[in-house]
Amino acid sequence: MRHLAVVLSGTCLLIQAACGPAGNAGTGGAYRGSLLIEPIPKADFTLTDTDGKSFQFRDATAGYVTLVFFGYTYCPDVCPIHMANIGAVLKDFPYELRQQFKVVFVTTDPQRDTPERLREWLDNFDRSFIGLRGARDEVNDIQQALGLPASIIEETDDGEYLVGHSARVLAFTKDDLAHIAYPFGTRQTDWAHDLPKLAQETWSGR
Amino acid sequence: MNGMTRHPAPWLLGGLTALGLLTAACQPRERTVDLEVSQVYAAEPALPERTAMYFTVTNNGTSDDELLAVSTPVAGIAEIHRTVQDGELMKMVRTDRLSVPAGGRLQLLPGGVHIMLLELRRPLEPGDRFDATLHFAGAGDVPVRGQVLSYAELEETLTVARPGG
């Protein structure tokens, strides 16, 4: 068994050397996303999905490359662009590759983002995107458990409000750890480059 | 006293005229505002009541100008919003005026500045054209015509701004 492990690690190292940019030992050289200093484990939480069913995050996403984003549907600029980009890239993947991913969108605005609204909004980008809702305090606790800041409500003059939130997408690989985060500005070409690699990533030899 | 008008000496008249002409020739040309609007897009709304609009304004003139407002028949309300990074949080801040400096460019891009269109009056499908008017302090009302793109197409068409550099 020990010999097998050695052979496997050796192979992984070789693959990384072949695929990464030449001579790059720096921050996530093989990836366009930002390598996190400390990988983040999947927080243990349960929220409600757009069908009204309980969604136990760790169990439901175990073994999948899981992309997690916190946003809200009343945001016409950042949130839809992130989701649209991911949806557009995943759509082009062959079936076997596509099946290895789950995309989870958690609303930071449960007051206005009803399950129906959330589902309708997500369906614009991909009908399989998972939408989760929970009380604001609960969602803020989850964000903090994942190393993200709590979102904040800012009222506007006309009685409406905007929500300030982190715009990073956390990417959990199959080891159930998030090693990489994708900021707003990540382009479709970046996702197309990174996502297939993430599906095969074992992080050994780093 | 004796009714005779004293005329300035001819050489003085000539000199003053020459000076006048010279001054007129050296006056700076009247300041101009010369705006060109391009890349006018609206995103296909993810939900029926709101979406974002983007465009680029190039000021080829010698005078600074400012965008004060936008109006369009397809939306009841159009607000200028700037996306700002506050530490880890991204927020939208409503803005009253956007400067378009002389010889410069104002670019509305995802993640930067956008026009939030609210109370949409009709469905907007990718490929649809729509009218809008940009209201400038100097140039006044500038009519434009834009195109609706899906969010995925928008990203391919426009450079996405990275807030905070």
HADDOCK unambig.tbl for C-alpha pairs under 7 A between the chains (distance, minus, plus):
assign (segid A and resid 76 and name CA) (segid B and resid 50 and name CA) 6.96 0.50 0.50
assign (segid A and resid 76 and name CA) (segid B and resid 51 and name CA) 5.28 0.50 0.50
assign (segid A and resid 76 and name CA) (segid B and resid 52 and name CA) 5.55 0.50 0.50
assign (segid A and resid 77 and name CA) (segid B and resid 52 and name CA) 6.25 0.50 0.50
assign (segid A and resid 77 and name CA) (segid B and resid 110 and name CA) 5.84 0.50 0.50
assign (segid A and resid 77 and name CA) (segid B and resid 111 and name CA) 6.48 0.50 0.50
assign (segid A and resid 78 and name CA) (segid B and resid 110 and name CA) 6.68 0.50 0.50
assign (segid A and resid 78 and name CA) (segid B and resid 111 and name CA) 5.84 0.50 0.50
assign (segid A and resid 80 and name CA) (segid B and resid 151 and name CA) 6.88 0.50 0.50
assign (segid A and resid 81 and name CA) (segid B and resid 151 and name CA) 5.76 0.50 0.50
assign (segid A and resid 81 and name CA) (segid B and resid 152 and name CA) 6.93 0.50 0.50
assign (segid A and resid 84 and name CA) (segid B and resid 151 and name CA) 5.83 0.50 0.50
assign (segid A and resid 84 and name CA) (segid B and resid 152 and name CA) 5.19 0.50 0.50
assign (segid A and resid 85 and name CA) (segid B and resid 152 and name CA) 5.52 0.50 0.50
assign (segid A and resid 88 and name CA) (segid B and resid 152 and name CA) 6.36 0.50 0.50
assign (segid A and resid 121 and name CA) (segid B and resid 46 and name CA) 5.50 0.50 0.50
assign (segid A and resid 121 and name CA) (segid B and resid 47 and name CA) 5.95 0.50 0.50
assign (segid A and resid 124 and name CA) (segid B and resid 46 and name CA) 6.00 0.50 0.50
assign (segid A and resid 149 and name CA) (segid B and resid 88 and name CA) 6.57 0.50 0.50
assign (segid A and resid 163 and name CA) (segid B and resid 91 and name CA) 6.79 0.50 0.50
assign (segid A and resid 164 and name CA) (segid B and resid 89 and name CA) 5.66 0.50 0.50
assign (segid A and resid 164 and name CA) (segid B and resid 90 and name CA) 5.31 0.50 0.50
assign (segid A and resid 164 and name CA) (segid B and resid 91 and name CA) 4.38 0.50 0.50
assign (segid A and resid 165 and name CA) (segid B and resid 89 and name CA) 4.67 0.50 0.50
assign (segid A and resid 165 and name CA) (segid B and resid 90 and name CA) 5.36 0.50 0.50
assign (segid A and resid 165 and name CA) (segid B and resid 91 and name CA) 6.81 0.50 0.50
assign (segid A and resid 166 and name CA) (segid B and resid 88 and name CA) 5.62 0.50 0.50
assign (segid A and resid 166 and name CA) (segid B and resid 89 and name CA) 4.48 0.50 0.50
assign (segid A and resid 166 and name CA) (segid B and resid 90 and name CA) 5.79 0.50 0.50
assign (segid A and resid 167 and name CA) (segid B and resid 89 and name CA) 6.95 0.50 0.50
assign (segid A and resid 167 and name CA) (segid B and resid 90 and name CA) 6.24 0.50 0.50
assign (segid A and resid 184 and name CA) (segid B and resid 162 and name CA) 6.93 0.50 0.50
assign (segid A and resid 185 and name CA) (segid B and resid 160 and name CA) 5.56 0.50 0.50
assign (segid A and resid 185 and name CA) (segid B and resid 161 and name CA) 6.34 0.50 0.50
assign (segid A and resid 185 and name CA) (segid B and resid 162 and name CA) 5.47 0.50 0.50
